[in-house]
């Protein structure tokens, strides 16, 4: 029986995996929303029938509870993006303050419930993935790991280990290597892009590896979504519009739209003073109908449906040169055609950051591109044509592989967790 549990606690999705026989398998979850091998990293809180008891759901079940109970349900997503923020000192959920470690603990307990098992009793060791660089401005790595460790300790695991997410993906990929190879793994998550270069060799039938270099940047798929929001949606809800203050004409503060465009802020924005100030601006706005639409989106909790519409448009642009964006709550005039060329111009700075982190790992490790035998791209953002071109310019197409977009990290963590030399693979800060 497996003794280690691989935990890929992701910005968008979370996956648990264990070693089974010569391979691995994902832990399945069964909730009111059905059965799945992955879980959306989100939580919903409803006041229960018993006083001071909250009804909590996670993943697809949380989304369903949120949609079925607009206004009464507190919905939180992209929890991971708060991990390294010293500014995040908790959030109020139905008058109770929850710290990051509280949210992570609640989420993982729900996963255990959906999996139908006591994770800390069934597995003596948890191996959790961690990004090379945590998301957020002035990200505090030590704080993030302390918060992770607190939440996992509360769950009762005897052993807790952390492994870089791209290292885990590389280990999963290396199981299929037919010969020794130097592998570059690019892991595109929701909040971070991480790179690892690892030299894999087999001696006496046992796989060994030597880490060559790591790098990362807090830019990934969520940033691309934000660019669509910022350029397509925000102008329809007042970005760039003006209001009258005494005898002056002033522009509506842009920070309102930064809050709205980043998914992890949506459920918090409604509780902030900024939102109350925004509602006051409607009366003095020169285009009040736009700000009214903005307020309605927030008050009616349209963030998640908007997130789905934006993500779907981004995915279609990976296959087509242009696509239509339409979001019904904004009205019939909200239809816009998004061209891939325009989208790529919006994400230019993000692409530079992603390529800069690639340069960083190659230069700092002294690795020339032609010495990389295989390149493994994982994560949904790897399908974006402009992202793939970064690698195609540097490496032969025959050396580039992709796959396991949701599962590779968790399965690699599970494999590493069963090794006697696990200490060689950990990155505990």
DRENMIMI-683680 format. One record per residue (C-alpha): residue number from 1; x, y, z; residue in one letter. Coordinates in nm, 4 decimals, always signed. Layout:
# DRENMIMI-683680
resi;u;v;w;resn
NUM;X;Y;Z;A;
...
# end
This chain:
# DRENMIMI-683680
resi;u;v;w;resn
1;+0.0000;+0.0000;+0.0000;X;
2;+0.1204;+0.3515;-0.0773;X;
3;+0.2642;+0.5372;+0.2201;X;
4;+0.2943;+0.8794;+0.0525;X;
5;+0.0336;+1.1210;-0.0741;X;
6;+0.1196;+1.3648;-0.3523;X;
7;-0.0575;+1.6996;-0.3088;X;
8;-0.0694;+1.9496;-0.5931;X;
9;-0.2439;+2.2438;-0.4276;X;
10;-0.2941;+2.4613;-0.7330;X;
11;-0.4221;+2.8103;-0.7952;X;
12;-0.7007;+2.6775;-1.0162;X;
13;-0.7198;+2.3017;-0.9467;X;
14;-0.5994;+2.0649;-0.6762;X;
15;-0.5034;+1.7021;-0.7375;X;
16;-0.4103;+1.4212;-0.4976;X;
17;-0.2185;+1.1150;-0.6209;X;
18;-0.0662;+0.7939;-0.4851;X;
19;+0.1739;+0.5323;-0.6182;X;
20;+0.0009;+0.2107;-0.7208;X;
21;+0.1945;-0.0883;-0.8516;X;
22;+0.4478;+0.0326;-1.1065;X;
23;+0.2486;+0.3469;-1.1767;X;
24;+0.0337;+0.6091;-1.0081;X;
25;-0.3305;+0.7020;-0.9855;X;
26;-0.5250;+1.0090;-0.8870;X;
27;-0.7418;+1.0034;-0.5756;X;
28;-1.1033;+1.0455;-0.6859;X;
29;-1.3509;+1.2780;-0.5169;X;
30;-1.7240;+1.2203;-0.4923;X;
31;-1.9479;+1.5121;-0.4013;X;
32;-2.2931;+1.6418;-0.4836;X;
33;-2.1412;+1.7654;-0.8108;X;
34;-2.0345;+1.4149;-0.9179;X;
35;-1.7047;+1.2253;-0.9321;X;
36;-1.3781;+1.3858;-1.0393;X;
37;-1.0018;+1.3257;-1.0318;X;
38;-0.9320;+1.6937;-0.9660;X;
39;-1.0938;+1.9612;-0.7560;X;
40;-1.1348;+2.3311;-0.8240;X;
41;-0.9406;+2.5195;-0.5573;X;
42;-1.2347;+2.7128;-0.4201;X;
43;-1.4593;+2.7206;-0.1136;X;
44;-1.8159;+2.8224;-0.0398;X;
45;-1.9590;+2.9051;+0.3012;X;
46;-2.3275;+2.9076;+0.3949;X;
47;-2.4828;+2.9608;+0.7357;X;
48;-2.6011;+2.6195;+0.8526;X;
49;-2.9176;+2.5201;+1.0323;X;
50;-2.7252;+2.5016;+1.3616;X;
51;-2.6220;+2.8343;+1.5119;X;
52;-2.2589;+2.9327;+1.4536;X;
53;-2.2041;+2.6327;+1.2220;X;
54;-2.1129;+2.6994;+0.8602;X;
55;-2.2039;+2.4679;+0.5741;X;
56;-1.8823;+2.4392;+0.3721;X;
57;-1.8298;+2.2984;+0.0239;X;
58;-1.5280;+2.2841;-0.2040;X;
59;-1.4624;+2.2440;-0.5741;X;
60;-1.7530;+2.1969;-0.8143;X;
61;-1.9906;+2.1503;-0.5199;X;
62;-1.8865;+2.4940;-0.3887;X;
63;-1.9490;+2.6486;-0.7279;X;
64;-2.2946;+2.4916;-0.7421;X;
65;-2.3767;+2.6119;-0.3905;X;
66;-2.2608;+2.9608;-0.4854;X;
67;-2.4700;+2.9711;-0.8036;X;
68;-2.7783;+2.8304;-0.6292;X;
69;-2.7561;+3.0770;-0.3388;X;
70;-2.6477;+3.4151;-0.4769;X;
71;-2.6064;+3.6732;-0.2049;X;
72;-2.6255;+3.4213;+0.0799;X;
73;-2.3114;+3.2244;-0.0054;X;
74;-1.9541;+3.3445;+0.0507;X;
75;-1.7347;+3.2148;-0.2313;X;
76;-1.3525;+3.2124;-0.2283;X;
77;-1.1238;+3.1004;-0.5102;X;
78;-0.7554;+3.1157;-0.6088;X;
79;-0.6740;+3.0746;-0.2388;X;
80;-0.3121;+2.9875;-0.3163;X;
81;-0.2348;+3.3380;-0.4412;X;
82;-0.2646;+3.4706;-0.0838;X;
83;-0.0068;+3.2267;+0.0600;X;
84;+0.2996;+3.4498;+0.0325;X;
85;+0.1278;+3.7826;+0.1010;X;
86;+0.2109;+3.9438;+0.4342;X;
87;-0.0682;+4.1927;+0.3603;X;
88;-0.3265;+3.9147;+0.3692;X;
89;-0.4150;+3.8860;+0.7365;X;
90;-0.7331;+3.6915;+0.6853;X;
91;-1.0822;+3.7517;+0.5531;X;
92;-1.4197;+3.7673;+0.7216;X;
93;-1.6543;+3.4820;+0.6388;X;
94;-1.9995;+3.5356;+0.7926;X;
95;-1.8463;+3.7487;+1.0708;X;
96;-1.5633;+3.5031;+1.1423;X;
97;-1.2045;+3.5793;+1.0448;X;
98;-1.0218;+3.3082;+0.8529;X;
99;-0.6444;+3.3180;+0.8079;X;
100;-0.4796;+3.1592;+0.5021;X;
101;-0.3939;+2.8427;+0.6938;X;
102;-0.7562;+2.8158;+0.8105;X;
103;-0.8800;+2.8298;+0.4504;X;
104;-0.6241;+2.5745;+0.3317;X;
105;-0.7101;+2.3418;+0.6207;X;
106;-1.0846;+2.3681;+0.5547;X;
107;-1.0344;+2.3058;+0.1833;X;
108;-0.8158;+1.9965;+0.2355;X;
109;-1.0536;+1.8573;+0.4964;X;
110;-1.3358;+1.8825;+0.2437;X;
111;-1.1195;+1.6997;-0.0109;X;
112;-1.0569;+1.4237;+0.2421;X;
113;-1.4299;+1.3978;+0.3011;X;
114;-1.5006;+1.3774;-0.0725;X;
115;-1.2292;+1.1121;-0.1047;X;
116;-1.3906;+0.9126;+0.1752;X;
117;-1.0767;+0.8670;+0.3792;X;
118;-0.8704;+1.0012;+0.6667;X;
119;-0.5671;+1.1198;+0.4741;X;
120;-0.3271;+1.1516;+0.7694;X;
121;-0.4132;+0.8016;+0.8922;X;
122;-0.3946;+0.6397;+0.5497;X;
123;-0.0654;+0.8057;+0.4518;X;
124;+0.2348;+0.8663;+0.6751;X;
125;+0.3932;+1.1181;+0.4408;X;
126;+0.2519;+1.4072;+0.2413;X;
127;+0.4610;+1.5536;-0.0385;X;
128;+0.3239;+1.8931;-0.1363;X;
129;+0.4188;+2.0872;-0.4443;X;
130;+0.5387;+2.4449;-0.4128;X;
131;+0.6171;+2.6995;-0.6852;X;
132;+0.9750;+2.8085;-0.7436;X;
133;+0.8525;+3.1657;-0.7073;X;
134;+0.5271;+3.2360;-0.5235;X;
135;+0.2714;+3.4662;-0.6826;X;
136;+0.2216;+3.8228;-0.5674;X;
137;+0.4117;+4.1462;-0.5177;X;
138;+0.6917;+4.1126;-0.2605;X;
139;+0.6034;+3.7452;-0.2133;X;
140;+0.7345;+3.6084;+0.1171;X;
141;+0.8462;+3.2496;+0.0530;X;
142;+0.9166;+3.1711;+0.4186;X;
143;+0.5706;+3.2944;+0.5192;X;
144;+0.4036;+3.0832;+0.2492;X;
145;+0.5829;+2.7666;+0.3583;X;
146;+0.5038;+2.8405;+0.7227;X;
147;+0.1355;+2.8719;+0.6335;X;
148;+0.1420;+2.5531;+0.4246;X;
149;+0.3157;+2.3681;+0.7059;X;
150;+0.0673;+2.4919;+0.9676;X;
151;-0.2325;+2.3758;+0.7652;X;
152;-0.0801;+2.0343;+0.6863;X;
153;+0.0314;+1.9844;+1.0473;X;
154;-0.3244;+2.0472;+1.1655;X;
155;-0.4366;+1.7649;+0.9360;X;
156;-0.2107;+1.5306;+1.1313;X;
157;+0.0453;+1.4138;+0.8751;X;
158;+0.3498;+1.2601;+1.0500;X;
159;+0.5846;+1.3751;+0.7704;X;
160;+0.5543;+1.6868;+0.5547;X;
161;+0.7800;+1.7515;+0.2562;X;
162;+0.7824;+2.0221;-0.0104;X;
163;+0.9053;+1.9717;-0.3664;X;
164;+0.9276;+2.2276;-0.6456;X;
165;+0.6298;+2.1783;-0.8758;X;
166;+0.8346;+2.1631;-1.1980;X;
167;+1.0679;+1.9075;-1.0359;X;
168;+0.7671;+1.6857;-0.9671;X;
169;+0.6433;+1.7302;-1.3243;X;
170;+0.9916;+1.6453;-1.4510;X;
171;+1.0024;+1.3293;-1.2409;X;
172;+0.6648;+1.2202;-1.3794;X;
173;+0.7824;+1.2883;-1.7340;X;
174;+1.1144;+1.1071;-1.6757;X;
175;+0.9367;+0.7738;-1.6208;X;
176;+0.8953;+0.7534;-1.9987;X;
177;+1.2535;+0.8422;-2.0909;X;
178;+1.4310;+0.5700;-2.2872;X;
179;+1.7790;+0.7068;-2.2264;X;
180;+1.9673;+0.9500;-2.0051;X;
181;+1.8635;+1.3068;-2.0723;X;
182;+1.8844;+1.6673;-1.9584;X;
183;+1.5254;+1.7855;-1.9244;X;
184;+1.3801;+2.1351;-1.9058;X;
185;+1.0336;+2.1480;-1.7533;X;
186;+0.8132;+2.4557;-1.7876;X;
187;+0.5148;+2.4444;-1.5542;X;
188;+0.2463;+2.7012;-1.6317;X;
189;+0.0039;+2.7315;-1.3408;X;
190;-0.2730;+2.9769;-1.2742;X;
191;-0.0520;+3.2166;-1.0785;X;
192;+0.3109;+3.1252;-1.1532;X;
193;+0.5397;+3.0009;-1.4294;X;
194;+0.8195;+2.7763;-1.3019;X;
195;+1.1201;+2.6178;-1.4692;X;
196;+1.3498;+2.3346;-1.3681;X;
197;+1.6437;+2.1808;-1.5512;X;
198;+1.7260;+1.8310;-1.4313;X;
199;+1.9751;+1.5710;-1.5516;X;
200;+1.8180;+1.2225;-1.5379;X;
201;+2.0335;+0.9105;-1.5485;X;
202;+1.9718;+0.5431;-1.4815;X;
203;+2.2264;+0.3417;-1.2858;X;
204;+2.1624;-0.0203;-1.2042;X;
205;+1.8004;+0.0137;-1.3077;X;
206;+1.7387;+0.2986;-1.0629;X;
207;+1.6522;+0.6489;-1.1769;X;
208;+1.8721;+0.9226;-1.0391;X;
209;+1.8658;+1.2929;-1.1009;X;
210;+2.0860;+1.5941;-1.0521;X;
211;+1.9126;+1.9341;-1.0273;X;
212;+2.0817;+2.1767;-1.2657;X;
213;+1.8777;+2.4927;-1.2075;X;
214;+1.5438;+2.6475;-1.1132;X;
215;+1.3688;+2.9752;-1.1808;X;
216;+1.0203;+3.1176;-1.1689;X;
217;+0.8043;+3.4239;-1.2072;X;
218;+0.4660;+3.5194;-1.0636;X;
219;+0.3033;+3.5427;-1.4067;X;
220;+0.0836;+3.2799;-1.5719;X;
221;-0.2656;+3.2028;-1.6985;X;
222;-0.4574;+3.4280;-1.4590;X;
223;-0.2616;+3.7267;-1.5875;X;
224;-0.3689;+3.6452;-1.9427;X;
225;-0.7310;+3.6344;-1.8284;X;
226;-0.6853;+3.9712;-1.6610;X;
227;-0.5629;+4.1246;-1.9887;X;
228;-0.8885;+4.0199;-2.1562;X;
229;-1.0885;+4.1683;-1.8692;X;
230;-0.8860;+4.4873;-1.8743;X;
231;-0.9190;+4.5435;-2.2474;X;
232;-1.2622;+4.3990;-2.3264;X;
233;-1.4778;+4.4090;-2.0127;X;
234;-1.3476;+4.6929;-1.7962;X;
235;-1.4137;+4.9680;-2.0569;X;
236;-1.7786;+4.8539;-2.0651;X;
237;-1.8128;+4.9000;-1.6886;X;
238;-1.6522;+5.2402;-1.6574;X;
239;-1.2759;+5.2091;-1.6899;X;
240;-1.1513;+5.5315;-1.8475;X;
241;-1.4804;+5.7110;-1.7773;X;
242;-1.5081;+6.0257;-1.5669;X;
243;-1.7016;+6.1731;-1.2773;X;
244;-1.7604;+6.5274;-1.1551;X;
245;-1.6170;+6.6363;-0.8217;X;
246;-1.7221;+6.9945;-0.7409;X;
247;-1.5924;+7.1881;-1.0435;X;
248;-1.3407;+6.9218;-1.1543;X;
249;-1.3746;+6.6337;-1.3990;X;
250;-1.1764;+6.3330;-1.2750;X;
251;-1.1165;+5.9819;-1.4079;X;
252;-1.2684;+5.6877;-1.2204;X;
253;-0.9809;+5.5319;-1.0174;X;
254;-0.8237;+5.2425;-1.2073;X;
255;-0.7587;+5.0401;-0.8924;X;
256;-1.1276;+4.9410;-0.8867;X;
257;-1.0692;+4.7471;-1.2085;X;
258;-0.7525;+4.5810;-1.0863;X;
259;-0.9606;+4.4400;-0.7989;X;
260;-1.2309;+4.3273;-1.0362;X;
261;-1.0011;+4.1697;-1.2928;X;
262;-0.8106;+3.9405;-1.0573;X;
263;-1.0247;+3.6457;-0.9648;X;
264;-0.8862;+3.5990;-0.6149;X;
265;-1.0053;+3.9518;-0.5277;X;
266;-1.3645;+3.9187;-0.6481;X;
267;-1.5124;+3.7691;-0.3344;X;
268;-1.3259;+4.0192;-0.1159;X;
269;-1.3920;+4.3366;-0.3174;X;
270;-1.7564;+4.3478;-0.2086;X;
271;-1.6466;+4.3823;+0.1539;X;
272;-1.3932;+4.6602;+0.0949;X;
273;-1.4309;+5.0348;+0.1370;X;
274;-1.3363;+5.0713;-0.2303;X;
275;-1.6653;+4.9088;-0.3296;X;
276;-1.8657;+5.1446;-0.1127;X;
277;-1.6822;+5.4385;-0.2700;X;
278;-1.7513;+5.3013;-0.6168;X;
279;-2.1255;+5.2924;-0.5473;X;
280;-2.1141;+5.6557;-0.4374;X;
281;-1.9455;+5.7536;-0.7659;X;
282;-2.2486;+5.6413;-0.9661;X;
283;-2.4342;+5.9611;-0.8699;X;
284;-2.1574;+6.1887;-1.0012;X;
285;-2.0491;+5.9772;-1.2987;X;
286;-2.0716;+6.1211;-1.6498;X;
287;-2.1609;+5.7681;-1.7707;X;
288;-2.3553;+5.6273;-1.4744;X;
289;-2.4928;+5.3311;-1.6691;X;
290;-2.1400;+5.1870;-1.6939;X;
291;-2.0708;+5.2081;-1.3210;X;
292;-2.4184;+5.0718;-1.2488;X;
293;-2.3288;+4.7687;-1.4604;X;
294;-2.0067;+4.7321;-1.2606;X;
295;-2.1925;+4.7468;-0.9278;X;
296;-2.4524;+4.4969;-1.0505;X;
297;-2.1840;+4.2470;-1.1513;X;
298;-2.0337;+4.2607;-0.8037;X;
299;-2.3603;+4.2614;-0.6089;X;
300;-2.5034;+3.9718;-0.8117;X;
301;-2.1824;+3.7693;-0.7772;X;
302;-2.1261;+3.7391;-1.1517;X;
303;-1.7518;+3.6918;-1.1078;X;
304;-1.7478;+3.3167;-1.1615;X;
305;-1.9626;+3.3162;-1.4772;X;
306;-1.7459;+3.5974;-1.6124;X;
307;-1.4350;+3.3925;-1.5292;X;
308;-1.5764;+3.1029;-1.7312;X;
309;-1.6571;+3.3262;-2.0286;X;
310;-1.3104;+3.4828;-2.0325;X;
311;-1.1293;+3.1486;-1.9952;X;
312;-1.3378;+2.9991;-2.2755;X;
313;-1.2503;+3.2905;-2.5053;X;
314;-0.8805;+3.2497;-2.4242;X;
315;-0.8963;+2.8785;-2.5038;X;
316;-1.0690;+2.9432;-2.8362;X;
317;-0.7918;+3.1851;-2.9320;X;
318;-0.5447;+2.8962;-2.9037;X;
319;-0.7219;+2.7349;-3.1987;X;
320;-0.8613;+3.0303;-3.3965;X;
321;-0.7349;+3.3673;-3.5166;X;
322;-1.0336;+3.5438;-3.3629;X;
323;-1.3332;+3.4714;-3.1402;X;
324;-1.6470;+3.6425;-3.0171;X;
325;-1.6773;+3.7366;-2.6524;X;
326;-2.0242;+3.7801;-2.5075;X;
327;-2.1362;+3.8001;-2.1461;X;
328;-2.5130;+3.8205;-2.1063;X;
329;-2.5205;+4.0136;-1.7738;X;
330;-2.3535;+4.3055;-1.9541;X;
331;-2.6374;+4.3219;-2.2061;X;
332;-2.6776;+4.2625;-2.5765;X;
333;-2.4289;+4.5360;-2.6646;X;
334;-2.1449;+4.3562;-2.4881;X;
335;-2.0481;+4.1443;-2.7908;X;
336;-1.6884;+4.1999;-2.8922;X;
337;-1.4608;+4.0288;-3.1437;X;
338;-1.1221;+3.9445;-2.9963;X;
339;-0.8398;+3.8888;-3.2448;X;
340;-0.5444;+3.6730;-3.1516;X;
341;-0.3065;+3.9492;-3.2637;X;
342;-0.4725;+4.1912;-3.0225;X;
343;-0.4636;+3.9392;-2.7389;X;
344;-0.0934;+3.8768;-2.7973;X;
345;-0.0265;+4.2507;-2.7896;X;
346;-0.2080;+4.2741;-2.4533;X;
347;+0.0086;+3.9997;-2.3003;X;
348;+0.3396;+4.1301;-2.4393;X;
349;+0.4799;+4.2234;-2.0972;X;
350;+0.3653;+3.8928;-1.9489;X;
351;+0.5376;+3.7019;-2.2294;X;
352;+0.8569;+3.8999;-2.1660;X;
353;+0.8442;+3.8037;-1.7984;X;
354;+0.7904;+3.4364;-1.8841;X;
355;+1.0775;+3.4418;-2.1348;X;
356;+1.2954;+3.6340;-1.8909;X;
357;+1.2560;+3.3569;-1.6331;X;
358;+1.3576;+3.1048;-1.9015;X;
359;+1.6680;+3.3118;-1.9786;X;
360;+1.7381;+3.3235;-1.6066;X;
361;+1.7437;+2.9465;-1.5566;X;
362;+1.9580;+2.8901;-1.8672;X;
363;+2.2110;+3.1629;-1.7869;X;
364;+2.2437;+3.1002;-1.4134;X;
365;+2.2865;+2.7252;-1.4637;X;
366;+2.5284;+2.7750;-1.7549;X;
367;+2.3084;+2.5628;-1.9815;X;
368;+2.3098;+2.6180;-2.3565;X;
369;+1.9767;+2.5495;-2.5323;X;
370;+2.1366;+2.2892;-2.7600;X;
371;+2.2385;+2.0807;-2.4552;X;
372;+1.8748;+2.0358;-2.3507;X;
373;+1.7623;+1.6929;-2.4703;X;
374;+1.3924;+1.7235;-2.3922;X;
375;+1.1553;+2.0106;-2.3118;X;
376;+0.8354;+1.9259;-2.1258;X;
377;+0.5565;+2.1860;-2.1150;X;
378;+0.2753;+2.1356;-1.8682;X;
379;-0.0244;+2.3468;-1.7667;X;
380;-0.3068;+2.4957;-1.9701;X;
381;-0.1176;+2.8130;-2.0629;X;
382;+0.1278;+2.5992;-2.2630;X;
383;-0.1435;+2.5794;-2.5330;X;
384;-0.1302;+2.9561;-2.5964;X;
385;+0.0475;+2.9882;-2.9353;X;
386;+0.2555;+3.2886;-2.8284;X;
387;+0.3850;+3.0893;-2.5304;X;
388;+0.4769;+2.7870;-2.7413;X;
389;+0.6650;+3.0128;-2.9832;X;
390;+0.9006;+3.1104;-2.6997;X;
391;+1.0224;+2.7511;-2.6914;X;
392;+1.0018;+2.6789;-3.0619;X;
393;+1.2429;+2.9680;-3.1254;X;
394;+1.5029;+2.8083;-2.8976;X;
395;+1.4516;+2.4333;-2.9249;X;
396;+1.3822;+2.1919;-3.2079;X;
397;+1.0145;+2.0961;-3.2236;X;
398;+1.1178;+1.7279;-3.1958;X;
399;+1.2480;+1.7966;-2.8446;X;
400;+0.9278;+1.9593;-2.7154;X;
401;+0.6610;+1.7487;-2.5436;X;
402;+0.3506;+1.8294;-2.3435;X;
403;+0.0840;+1.6425;-2.1550;X;
404;-0.0575;+1.5661;-1.8131;X;
405;-0.1709;+1.9260;-1.7812;X;
406;-0.3655;+1.8596;-1.4618;X;
407;-0.2062;+1.5425;-1.3262;X;
408;+0.1701;+1.5463;-1.3853;X;
409;+0.2721;+1.7388;-1.0719;X;
410;+0.0640;+1.5371;-0.8244;X;
411;+0.1725;+1.2061;-0.9798;X;
412;+0.5374;+1.3117;-0.9735;X;
413;+0.5016;+1.4091;-0.6078;X;
414;+0.3526;+1.0674;-0.5271;X;
415;+0.6459;+0.8910;-0.6962;X;
416;+0.9026;+1.1050;-0.5152;X;
417;+0.7218;+1.0403;-0.1855;X;
418;+0.7927;+0.6662;-0.2051;X;
419;+1.1680;+0.7088;-0.2561;X;
420;+1.4250;+0.6431;+0.0142;X;
421;+1.6236;+0.9445;-0.1063;X;
422;+1.3346;+1.1895;-0.0776;X;
423;+1.5631;+1.4358;+0.0984;X;
424;+1.7490;+1.4925;-0.2292;X;
425;+1.4294;+1.6156;-0.3945;X;
426;+1.2815;+1.8430;-0.1301;X;
427;+1.2786;+2.2226;-0.1270;X;
428;+1.1611;+2.3133;+0.2213;X;
429;+1.2819;+2.6720;+0.2073;X;
# end
